[in-house]
Amino acid sequence: MNKKNIKRNILRKTKMGVAVLQIVLMASLNMLSGWAAAPKVSVDETVYANLDYYGVGKELSIVKGVSLNGYTGFSDYGDYSNVINMTSENAPKLDANQVSFASLDSSKKFYYEVTPKSNDVELPWAFDVSYKLNGVPAKAENLAGASGMVEINISAKPVKTKSDYLNNNMILMLGTDVDMTKNLSVEAPGAQIQSLGKNTVVLFMAFPGEEKDFTVRIGSDSFESAGVMMAMVPATMDSLDKIKEINDAKDDVKGSVNAIYNSSNTLLDVMNSMGGGLRSLNGGLRELQSARATIHSYGDSLTGQTDAVIQNLNSLADETSQAVSHLVTSKNALNDFNKDINKIDLGVTDLKPVLYDLTDSMGEVGSSISHIGYLLNQAKTSEATAALNDLSNKLIVAKKKATLLRQMINGSKILATASNAEENGSIYSMDKSLKELYAGLTGANMMDGTGGNTVENLYYNSLKDTVTSTSEMYQGLSKMLQKTDAYIEFVDASILNNGVNAIRNLNDSLITGRNLANNTTDMIDDIQVTTLNLTDIIDDMNELNRTVNSYHDSALSAVDTANNIINSVDTNISVAADTLGTVNNMYKNSKGILNAGTKDSLNASMEIVNKSLDALEVTGNIKQSNDTIKSIWDEKIDELENDSNILKIDTEAVKTSFTSDKNPEPNSVQVVLRTQEIKKAEDNSVTDLESEDDNITPIKRIGNVFKKLFDFIKSFMSGK
């Protein structure tokens, strides 16, 4: 057979080996998922590593099988120290963290091998292998040809990688092939053991994230071992699709179990805590039974006393209702008083500027008279005559202002008395309202009439002071206007009667003129002082009015509140009297039936309480059983969640490349490891997973690898 045919035959067998391995290792090809879209390049990644006797990595490479699907070029990402084309002679193009192939045969499967610069790949398990001979720890190097029981212990510890896919979706398959022609016995607790002719295959399995220890014991007269093989493959079989649903359902059930546990425990705690209350209730019911009998014995005397209470309540209601009319009178009086004082305050405020104007005018009159006296003393008759005319004009102005002030006072109708009360004189009305307020408050017992320092007495006295101050202020205004009018008429009459002759005689009567001027000045000063005092009184009036107004609403509110309280008390007393009468009559008519019914009800209640206390005796047992169920549930769930990642298996999860996150999702990923063989001295060397023949072609090398793997797995599959 020529070289070309040999190469073709090897490639054919290699493809068959790859197909069988992918099926056995549960690699999901998902080749039917892209019928509606353009085909893409798909990649299968397999990590191969040779370990020493003790599970420490020595050599590592990654073989990638590429289905080009019509493409002639391909790029792959990764930091590689070496890249080997295993299919053709096309040399790879190496760039920074990238390798590219071009001019490939798109119709054939393309294989190439890469070696990471770090000579390491993150794997989801790490291994520690140890050995014993006849129960005594031994070095692997000394076991070749040994006689006795050789024990191989493999500790597989999960490693948290950066890839959630590797952590949660890779299943570990671990085993060894024992040649029974060279060995006596095989023991492997927990393993699947299959006998295939002269060979016995031992196979273990671990779920994602599961930590496990595996033990194989081989009895031999001359021990040899082909090494321990480990395979990490994705959990992608269809039957595993249900695991994600189971995990979701587990979370729902776990939440429900916790809720039921907490709720039932709470209910049991509540029921248990009711014990003391029920016992107290039972005692209370017994006391009520005794009290019922006592009350029944006092029935006749109680109804007689109730009749007397009803009569007293009716009398109290009649007396209370009489206070309502007094409070209505007080409220009306307060409103009338407030209206009058606001009217006076408004009038006083309007009077103030006119009063100031009159004061200024009288001051000007006084100044003019003083000036004329000065001119007469200086014998300036002509100037005195001119000043006399100016004085006449000022007198006219002052008279008009005095008249305006009087008209404003008369127009306000503030100073009315009892004889003209129909004109609504404000001061008289205020005094009348004040008397009505006093009568109303004393009638409603809100004032005792002793003049004490109660709030009501103080408020009433402030209102009374307001009336007095207002009356005095207006009386002072009237007196001031009388003086002003008399003075103006006197001066005006003197000028009118004497005229020019009076001025001509002034030169001969300087002393008389001076006396007249001095008397005039005294009169003006008196009027001005009176005016200033009145303005101070007006200011006090304004302030007093503001104070009274500020308390008006509170006073009204107090009266209204008292009125409402009295009305409410009156109503409630009447209702209480009626209700008590109804209850009294009802008791008289039903006391016999009520006594018998109450007696029976209390007896029944005590019986129920006693039965409830009996039931509470078993709540402790129920709670203990509840705790046991919850403890078992939590323990099993914790084992399921913590011992492995089986519940995190997701057959639809995106697979990640071993060499770079930049690579698209591989079609399949798997890891194949093997420890160093233990053979006699003439053949005791590390056997690679691939052939050691330097002259073999790349295709032959990968073919040999898959042939060994196929033979290893076939023994396990045949035992199904």
C-alpha positions in Angstrom: 0.0 0.0 0.0 1.5 3.3 -1.0 2.1 6.2 1.4 -0.9 8.2 0.1 -3.3 5.3 0.8 -1.8 4.8 4.2 -2.3 8.4 5.1 -5.9 8.3 3.8 -6.6 5.1 5.8 -5.1 6.7 9.0 -7.2 9.8 8.6 -10.4 7.7 8.1 -9.7 5.8 11.3 -8.8 9.0 13.1 -12.1 10.6 12.1 -13.9 7.5 13.3 -12.1 7.7 16.6 -12.9 11.3 17.0 -16.6 10.6 16.4 -16.7 7.8 18.9 -14.9 9.8 21.5 -17.2 12.8 21.2 -20.2 10.6 21.7 -18.8 8.8 24.7 -17.6 12.0 26.3 -21.0 13.7 25.9 -19.8 16.5 23.7 -22.8 18.3 22.2 -22.2 18.9 18.5 -25.5 20.8 17.9 -24.9 20.4 14.2 -28.6 20.9 13.3 -29.0 24.3 14.9 -27.9 26.3 12.0 -29.9 25.1 9.0 -31.4 28.5 8.4 -28.2 30.5 8.5 -24.9 30.4 6.6 -22.4 27.8 7.9 -19.7 28.9 10.2 -16.3 27.5 11.2 -16.8 25.1 14.1 -13.9 24.1 16.5 -13.5 21.1 18.8 -10.9 21.7 21.5 -9.2 18.9 23.5 -6.5 19.5 26.2 -3.9 16.6 26.5 -1.6 16.5 29.5 0.9 14.0 30.7 1.2 13.9 34.6 3.9 12.4 36.7 3.3 9.6 39.1 1.7 12.0 41.6 -0.6 14.0 39.4 1.7 17.0 38.7 1.6 18.2 35.1 4.7 17.6 33.0 3.6 18.1 29.4 0.6 19.8 27.9 -0.8 20.5 24.5 -4.1 21.5 23.0 -5.4 19.9 19.8 -8.1 21.8 17.9 -10.2 20.1 15.2 -11.7 22.6 12.7 -14.7 22.1 10.4 -14.1 24.8 7.8 -17.5 24.5 6.2 -16.4 26.0 2.9 -13.9 28.5 4.3 -10.2 28.3 3.3 -8.8 30.4 6.0 -9.0 30.4 9.8 -7.7 32.5 12.8 -7.4 31.5 16.4 -6.5 33.6 19.5 -4.1 32.5 22.2 -0.6 33.0 23.5 1.3 30.1 22.1 4.9 29.0 22.2 4.4 26.4 19.4 1.9 25.6 16.7 1.9 22.4 14.6 -0.3 21.9 11.5 -1.4 18.2 11.9 -3.3 18.0 8.6 -1.3 19.6 5.8 2.0 21.3 5.1 0.5 24.9 5.3 2.6 26.9 7.8 0.8 28.9 10.4 1.2 32.6 10.6 1.9 33.8 14.2 1.1 37.3 15.4 0.7 38.7 18.9 -1.7 36.4 20.7 -3.0 35.1 17.3 -2.4 32.3 14.8 -3.8 32.2 11.3 -4.0 29.5 8.5 -4.6 30.2 4.9 -5.1 28.2 1.6 -6.7 25.3 3.5 -8.8 22.5 1.9 -12.3 23.6 2.9 -13.7 20.1 2.3 -11.7 18.4 5.0 -11.4 18.5 8.7 -8.4 20.5 9.8 -6.3 19.7 12.9 -3.6 21.6 14.5 -1.8 21.4 17.9 -0.9 24.4 20.1 1.3 24.7 23.2 0.5 27.6 25.5 3.6 29.6 26.6 2.6 29.1 30.2 2.5 25.3 29.6 -0.6 25.4 31.7 -4.4 25.7 31.3 -7.0 26.4 34.0 -8.8 23.1 34.7 -11.8 22.5 37.0 -10.0 19.8 39.0 -6.5 19.3 40.5 -5.2 15.8 41.4 -3.0 14.4 44.1 -2.0 10.7 43.6 -0.4 8.6 46.3 0.6 5.0 46.7 0.7 2.2 49.3 2.3 -1.2 49.3 0.6 -3.6 51.7 -0.8 -0.7 53.6 2.4 1.2 53.9 3.0 4.5 52.0 5.4 3.9 49.1 7.0 5.8 46.3 5.7 5.1 42.8 9.3 4.7 41.5 9.8 1.7 43.8 6.5 -0.2 42.9 7.4 -1.6 39.4 7.6 -5.4 39.8 6.5 -5.2 43.5 4.7 -8.1 45.0 1.7 -7.6 47.3 -1.3 -5.3 47.5 -0.7 -2.0 45.7 -3.1 0.8 46.6 -3.5 3.9 44.4 -5.3 6.8 46.0 -6.4 9.7 43.7 -7.7 12.9 45.4 -9.7 15.1 43.0 -10.2 18.6 44.3 -12.4 21.1 42.4 -10.6 24.3 41.3 -12.5 27.6 40.9 -11.6 28.8 37.4 -12.5 32.0 35.7 -14.9 30.1 33.5 -18.3 29.4 35.0 -18.8 26.9 32.2 -15.8 24.8 33.3 -16.9 25.1 37.0 -20.5 24.1 36.5 -20.7 21.9 33.4 -17.7 19.6 33.2 -18.0 16.0 34.4 -14.9 14.1 35.6 -14.3 10.5 34.4 -11.3 8.7 35.9 -10.1 5.2 35.5 -7.3 2.7 34.7 -6.8 -0.5 32.7 -5.5 -3.5 34.6 -3.9 -6.4 32.7 -5.1 -9.4 34.7 -2.5 -11.7 33.1 0.1 -9.8 35.1 -1.9 -9.0 38.2 -4.0 -11.1 40.6 -6.9 -8.9 41.8 -8.6 -5.5 41.5 -10.7 -3.6 44.0 -12.2 -0.2 43.4 -14.9 0.9 45.9 -17.6 2.9 44.2 -16.3 2.3 40.7 -17.8 0.8 37.6 -15.7 -2.4 36.9 -15.8 -4.2 33.6 -13.9 -7.3 32.5 -12.9 -7.3 28.9 -11.0 -10.4 28.1 -7.6 -10.3 29.8 -8.2 -6.7 30.9 -10.3 -5.2 33.7 -11.3 -1.6 33.3 -12.0 0.5 36.4 -14.0 3.7 35.9 -15.0 6.5 38.3 -17.1 9.6 37.8 -17.5 12.9 39.7 -20.1 15.7 39.1 -19.1 19.3 38.4 -17.5 20.9 41.5 -17.5 17.7 43.4 -14.5 16.8 45.6 -13.8 13.1 45.6 -11.2 10.5 46.6 -10.9 7.4 44.5 -9.1 4.2 45.5 -7.9 1.3 43.4 -6.2 -1.8 45.0 -4.3 -4.2 42.7 -3.0 -7.5 44.0 0.1 -8.6 42.1 3.2 -10.7 42.2 5.0 -8.3 39.8 3.1 -5.0 39.8 2.8 -2.8 36.7 0.4 0.0 35.8 -0.6 1.7 32.6 -1.2 4.9 34.6 -4.5 6.6 35.7 -6.4 8.4 32.9 -8.7 11.4 33.6 -11.2 12.8 31.2 -13.2 16.0 31.8 -16.2 16.3 29.4 -19.2 18.6 29.2 -22.5 17.5 30.6 -24.5 18.0 27.4 -26.7 14.9 27.1 -30.4 15.6 26.5 -31.3 13.9 29.7 -29.4 16.5 31.7 -31.7 19.3 30.3 -34.0 18.6 33.2 -31.4 19.5 35.8 -31.9 23.2 35.4 -35.6 22.8 35.7 -35.0 20.6 38.9 -32.7 23.4 40.3 -35.3 26.0 39.7 -38.0 23.8 41.2 -35.7 23.1 44.1 -35.4 26.8 44.8 -39.1 27.2 44.7 -39.7 24.2 46.9 -36.9 25.3 49.3 -38.6 28.7 49.7 -42.0 27.0 50.3 -40.5 24.5 52.8 -38.9 27.4 54.7 -42.1 29.4 54.6 -44.1 26.4 55.8 -41.5 25.6 58.5 -41.4 29.2 59.8 -45.2 29.6 59.6 -45.9 26.3 61.4 -43.3 27.0 64.1 -44.7 30.5 64.6 -48.2 28.9 64.8 -47.0 26.3 67.3 -45.2 29.0 69.3 -48.3 31.1 69.4 -50.4 28.0 70.4 -47.8 27.1 73.1 -47.7 30.6 74.4 -51.5 30.5 74.7 -51.2 28.0 77.5 -50.7 30.5 80.3 -53.4 32.7 78.8 -55.9 29.9 78.6 -55.1 28.8 82.2 -55.6 32.5 83.3 -58.8 32.6 81.2 -60.0 29.5 82.9 -59.4 31.0 86.3 -61.1 34.2 85.1 -64.1 32.3 83.9 -64.5 30.6 87.3 -64.3 34.0 89.0 -66.9 35.4 86.5 -69.1 32.5 87.4 -68.8 33.5 91.1 -69.3 37.1 90.3 -72.4 36.3 88.2 -74.0 34.6 91.2 -73.1 37.6 93.4 -74.5 40.1 91.0 -77.7 38.1 90.6 -78.2 38.2 94.4 -78.0 42.0 94.3 -80.4 42.4 91.4 -83.4 43.9 93.4 -81.4 46.5 95.3 -79.4 47.5 92.2 -82.6 48.3 90.2 -83.8 50.5 93.1 -80.6 52.5 93.1 -80.6 52.8 89.4 -84.1 54.5 89.5 -82.6 57.1 91.9 -79.7 57.8 89.6 -82.0 58.2 86.6 -84.0 60.8 88.5 -80.8 62.8 89.5 -79.5 62.7 85.9 -82.8 64.2 84.7 -82.6 67.0 87.2 -79.0 67.7 86.3 -79.9 67.9 82.6 -82.6 70.5 83.3 -80.1 72.7 85.2 -77.4 72.4 82.6 -79.7 73.4 79.8 -80.5 76.8 81.5 -76.8 77.8 81.2 -77.1 77.7 77.4 -79.2 80.8 77.1 -76.7 82.8 79.3 -73.9 81.8 77.0 -75.8 82.9 74.0 -76.4 86.3 75.6 -72.6 86.5 76.4 -71.6 85.7 72.8 -74.0 88.3 71.4 -72.7 90.9 73.9 -69.1 90.1 72.9 -69.9 90.6 69.2 -71.7 93.9 69.9 -68.9 95.1 72.1 -66.2 94.2 69.5 -68.2 95.9 66.7 -68.5 99.1 68.8 -64.9 99.3 69.9 -63.7 98.7 66.3 -66.0 101.5 65.2 -64.5 103.8 67.9 -61.0 102.8 66.9 -61.6 103.6 63.3 -63.1 107.0 64.3 -60.2 107.8 66.6 -57.7 106.9 63.9 -59.5 109.3 61.6 -59.5 112.1 64.3 -55.8 111.9 64.9 -54.5 113.7 61.8 -57.3 116.4 62.1 -56.4 116.9 65.7 -52.7 117.4 64.7 -53.8 119.9 62.1 -55.8 121.9 64.6 -52.8 121.9 67.0 -50.6 123.2 64.2 -53.1 126.0 63.3 -53.4 127.1 66.9 -49.6 127.1 67.2 -49.5 129.4 64.2 -52.2 131.7 65.8 -50.1 131.9 68.9 -46.9 132.7 66.9 -48.7 135.5 65.0 -50.0 137.1 68.2 -46.6 136.9 69.7 -45.1 138.5 66.6 -47.7 141.3 66.6 -46.8 142.0 70.3 -43.2 142.2 69.3 -44.0 144.7 66.4 -46.0 146.8 68.8 -43.2 147.0 71.3 -40.9 148.0 68.4 -43.4 150.7 67.3 -43.7 149.1 63.9 -47.4 149.9 63.4 -47.7 149.3 59.7 -46.1 146.0 59.9 -48.3 145.1 62.9 -51.4 146.0 60.8 -50.2 143.7 58.0 -49.6 140.9 60.6 -53.1 141.5 62.0 -54.6 140.7 58.6 -52.5 137.5 58.5 -53.7 136.6 62.0 -57.3 137.0 60.8 -56.7 134.5 58.0 -55.1 132.0 60.4 -58.0 132.4 62.8 -60.4 131.5 60.0 -58.3 128.4 59.1 -58.2 127.3 62.8 -61.9 127.8 63.1 -62.6 125.6 60.1 -60.4 122.8 61.5 -62.1 123.0 64.9 -65.5 122.9 63.1 -64.3 119.8 61.0 -63.2 118.1 64.2 -66.5 118.7 65.9 -68.4 117.4 62.9 -66.4 114.2 62.8 -67.0 113.7 66.5 -70.8 114.3 66.2 -70.9 112.3 63.0 -69.4 109.2 64.7 -72.3 109.2 67.3 -69.9 107.9 69.9 -70.9 110.1 72.8 -74.6 109.2 72.8 -76.3 108.7 76.2 -79.2 106.8 77.5 -81.5 109.7 76.5 -80.6 109.3 72.8 -79.6 105.6 72.8 -81.7 105.0 69.7 -79.0 106.9 67.8 -76.7 104.0 68.5 -74.0 105.9 70.5 -71.0 103.6 70.5 -69.8 104.3 74.1 -73.3 103.8 75.5 -73.7 100.7 73.4 -70.4 99.4 74.6 -71.4 99.9 78.2 -74.7 98.2 77.6 -73.0 95.2 75.9 -70.5 95.0 78.8 -73.4 94.8 81.3 -75.1 92.0 79.2 -71.8 90.2 79.0 -71.4 90.3 82.8 -74.9 89.0 83.3 -74.3 86.2 80.8 -71.0 85.0 82.2 -72.2 85.1 85.8 -75.4 83.4 84.8 -73.3 80.6 83.1 -71.1 80.4 86.2 -68.1 81.5 84.2 -67.6 84.5 86.5 -68.2 84.5 90.2 -68.7 88.2 90.6 -66.0 88.4 93.4 -63.5 90.2 91.1 -60.8 87.5 91.5 -57.9 86.9 89.1 -59.6 84.4 86.9 -59.2 84.6 83.2 -62.8 85.7 82.7 -62.6 88.4 85.4 -59.4 89.8 84.0 -60.8 89.9 80.4 -64.0 91.5 81.6 -62.1 94.2 83.6 -60.0 95.0 80.5 -63.2 95.5 78.5 -64.5 97.7 81.3 -61.3 99.8 81.3 -61.6 100.2 77.5 -65.1 101.8 77.9 -63.8 104.1 80.7 -60.8 105.2 78.7 -62.8 105.8 75.5 -65.4 107.9 77.4 -62.7 110.0 79.1 -60.9 110.6 75.8 -64.0 111.9 74.0 -64.9 114.1 77.0 -61.4 115.6 76.8 -61.9 116.3 73.1 -65.1 118.1 73.8 -63.6 120.3 76.5 -60.6 121.1 74.3 -62.9 122.1 71.4 -64.9 124.4 73.8 -61.7 126.2 74.8 -60.6 126.5 71.3 -63.9 127.9 70.1 -64.0 130.4 72.9 -60.5 131.6 72.3 -61.0 132.0 68.5 -64.3 133.9 69.1 -62.6 136.2 71.6 -59.7 137.1 69.3 -61.9 137.3 66.2 -64.4 139.6 68.0 -61.6 142.0 69.3 -60.2 142.4 65.8 -63.8 142.9 64.3 -64.8 145.5 66.9 -61.6 147.6 67.1 -60.3 147.3 63.6 -57.8 150.0 62.5 -58.6 152.2 65.6 -57.5 149.3 67.8 -54.2 149.0 65.9 -53.8 152.8 66.0 -54.1 152.8 69.8 -51.7 150.0 70.1 -48.8 152.5 70.0 -50.1 154.0 73.2 -50.9 150.7 74.9 -47.7 148.6 74.5 -48.0 147.2 77.9 -51.6 146.1 77.2 -50.5 144.5 74.0 -47.8 142.6 75.7 -50.2 141.4 78.3 -52.6 140.3 75.6 -49.9 138.4 73.8 -48.7 136.7 77.0 -52.3 135.6 77.9 -52.7 134.3 74.3 -49.5 132.3 74.5 -50.7 130.7 77.8 -54.0 129.8 76.2 -52.4 128.2 73.1 -49.9 126.2 75.3 -52.9 124.9 77.3 -54.7 123.8 74.1 -51.5 122.2 72.7 -50.8 120.3 75.9 -54.4 119.1 75.9 -54.0 118.0 72.3 -50.8 116.1 72.9 -52.4 114.3 75.9 -55.3 113.4 73.7 -53.1 112.0 71.0 -51.3 109.9 73.6 -54.7 108.7 74.7 -55.6 107.9 71.1 -52.4 105.8 70.7 -53.3 104.0 73.9 -56.8 103.5 72.6 -55.4 102.0 69.4 -53.1 99.6 71.3 -55.9 98.7 73.7 -58.2 98.0 70.8 -55.7 95.7 69.1 -55.3 93.9 72.4 -59.0 93.5 72.9 -59.4 92.4 69.2 -56.6 89.8 69.7 -58.5 88.2 72.5 -61.9 88.6 70.9 -61.8 85.4 68.9 -60.3 83.5 71.8 -63.1 84.8 74.1 -65.7 83.8 71.5 -64.1 80.4 71.1 -64.1 80.0 74.9 -67.8 80.9 75.0 -68.6 78.6 72.0 -66.6 75.8 73.6 -68.4 76.2 76.9 -71.6 76.3 75.1 -70.8 73.2 73.1 -69.6 71.4 76.2 -72.8 72.3 78.1 -74.9 71.3 75.2 -72.9 68.0 74.9 -73.1 67.4 78.6 -76.8 68.2 78.5 -77.3 65.8 75.6 -75.1 63.1 77.1 -76.8 63.4 80.5 -80.2 63.0 78.8 -79.0 60.1 76.7 -77.3 58.5 79.7 -80.5 58.9 81.7 -82.6 57.4 78.8 -80.0 54.6 78.3 -79.8 53.8 82.0 -83.6 53.7 82.1 -83.6 51.4 79.1 -80.9 49.2 80.6 -82.7 49.2 84.0 -86.0 48.1 82.4 -84.2 45.5 80.3 -82.4 44.1 83.3 -85.7 44.0 85.3 -87.4 42.1 82.4 -84.5 39.7 81.5 -82.4 39.2 84.7 -83.8 35.7 85.1 -83.0 34.6 81.6 -79.7 36.5 81.5 -78.5 34.8 84.7 -79.3 31.3 83.4 -77.8 32.0 79.9 -74.6 33.5 81.4 -74.2 30.5 83.7 -74.5 28.1 80.8 -72.1 30.1 78.6 -69.5 30.3 81.3 -69.7 26.6 81.9 -69.3 25.9 78.2 -66.4 28.3 77.9 -64.6 26.6 80.8 -65.0 23.3 79.1 -63.6 24.6 75.8 -60.6 26.1 77.6 -59.9 22.8 79.3 -60.0 20.9 76.0 -57.7 23.5 74.5 -55.2 23.1 77.3 -55.2 19.3 76.7 -54.5 20.0 73.0 -51.6 22.2 73.8 -49.9 19.3 75.5 -48.9 17.8 72.1 -47.6 21.0 70.5 -44.1 20.2 71.8 -44.1 16.9 70.0 -45.4 18.5 66.8 -42.7 21.1 66.9 -40.0 18.6 67.5 -41.2 16.6 64.4 -41.3 19.8 62.4 -37.7 20.6 63.4 -36.6 17.1 62.5 -38.2 17.3 59.0 -36.7 20.7 58.4 -33.2 19.5 59.6 -33.3 16.6 57.2 -34.4 18.8 54.4 -31.7 21.4 55.0 -29.1 18.7 55.4 -29.9 17.0 52.1 -30.3 20.3 50.2 -26.9 21.5 51.6 -25.3 18.2 50.5 -26.8 18.7 47.0 -25.7 22.3 46.8 -22.3 22.2 48.5 -20.9 18.8 47.6 -21.0 19.5 43.9 -22.3 21.9 41.2 -24.7 19.3 39.7 -27.6 21.6 40.1 -25.8 24.3 38.2 -25.4 22.2 35.1 -26.9 24.1 32.1 -26.8 22.2 28.9 -27.5 25.4 27.0 -24.6 27.3 28.6 -22.1 28.9 26.3 -18.9 26.9 26.1 -15.6 28.8 26.5 -12.3 28.3 24.7 -9.3 27.0 26.7 -6.9 29.5 25.0 -8.7 32.9 24.8 -12.0 34.6 25.6 -11.7 36.2 22.1 -12.4 32.9 20.4 -16.0 32.1 19.5 -17.8 29.4 21.3 -16.2 26.0 20.6 -18.4 23.2 19.2 -17.0 20.9 22.0 -14.4 21.0 24.7 -12.8 18.1 26.6 -9.7 17.4 28.7 -7.7 14.1 28.7 -4.9 13.5 31.3 -2.8 10.5 32.2 -0.3 9.8 34.9 3.1 8.2 34.3 3.1 4.4 33.7 4.8 2.2 36.3 6.8 -0.5 34.5 9.9 -2.5 35.3 13.3 -0.9 34.9 13.8 -1.9 31.3 10.6 0.0 30.3 10.1 2.5 33.1 9.7 5.8 31.2 6.9 8.4 30.9 4.6 7.3 28.1 3.1 10.2 26.2 -0.6 10.1 25.3 0.8 10.3 21.8 3.3 8.0 20.0 7.0 8.6 20.7 8.0 7.6 17.2 9.8 10.6 15.8 9.2 9.5 12.2 5.4 9.2 12.5 3.3 11.8 10.8 1.0 14.3 12.7 -2.1 12.5 11.5 -0.7 9.2 12.8 0.1 10.8 16.2 -3.4 12.0 16.8 -4.8 8.7 15.4 -2.8 6.8 18.1 -4.1 9.1 20.8 -7.7 8.6 19.9 -7.2 4.8 19.5 -5.9 4.6 23.1 -8.8 6.7 24.3 -11.3 4.7 22.3 -10.0 1.4 23.7 -10.2 2.9 27.3 -13.7 4.2 27.0 -15.0 1.3 24.9 -14.6 -1.0 27.9 -16.8 1.3 30.0 -19.5 1.7 27.3 -19.7 -2.1 26.8 -20.7 -2.5 30.4 -23.9 -0.5 30.0 
